[in-house]
Amino acid sequence: MAMGRYRISSGTSPVSTTGGNPRYLGEKVMMKTIKKGTAAIGLLAMFAYQSVWAALPTPVPPSTAPAAGDWIALISGYIKDGGLVLGLAIAVLGFLWVAYLGFAKFNEARQGKAEWAEVGVLGIVGAIVLIFASYLLTEAAGVI
């Protein structure tokens, strides 16, 4: 049957599937490769799984060193250490904030939009803020 320039064939397609098998020879080769690769990865995973459990290090105890079997003190110690790390992260963010403001004010002074005295004041006030934040973190570490 012909329609204009295109021809529609009513016969069997040269590309057919039979019983769920791949259509092309390339697909057969690819399926074999995938099956072999999956089997190799599974076998490797089985061997790696056994060796992973053998080489695990012991977990680091918290800084409070709770007694053996005291789960509440262990969790409390980890929470304390996490709070200290969070406080240090906040202090680092404060340092970066003061440094950013210092660079911005320095850039403004170079362009003539701000006076150099403002850069000096920002440096002194920023240093005082960072020293005060460090003092507060040290006191908070003793309280926690």
Sequence and secondary structure as in RCSB ss.txt:
>XXXX:A:sequence
MAMGRYRISSGTSPVSTTGGNPRYLGEKVMMKTIKKGTAAIGLLAMFAYQSVWAALPTPVPPSTAPAAGDWIALI
SGYIKDGGLVLGLAIAVLGFLWVAYLGFAKFNEARQGKAEWAEVGVLGIVGAIVLIFASYLLTEAAGVI
>XXXX:A:secstr
 EETTEE   S  SS  STT  SSHHHHHHHHHHHHHHHHHHHHHHHHHHHHHHT       TT   TT HHHHH
HHHHHHHHHHHHHHHHHHHHHHHHHHHHHHHHHHHHTSS HHHHHHHHHHHHHHHHHHHHHHHHHHHH 
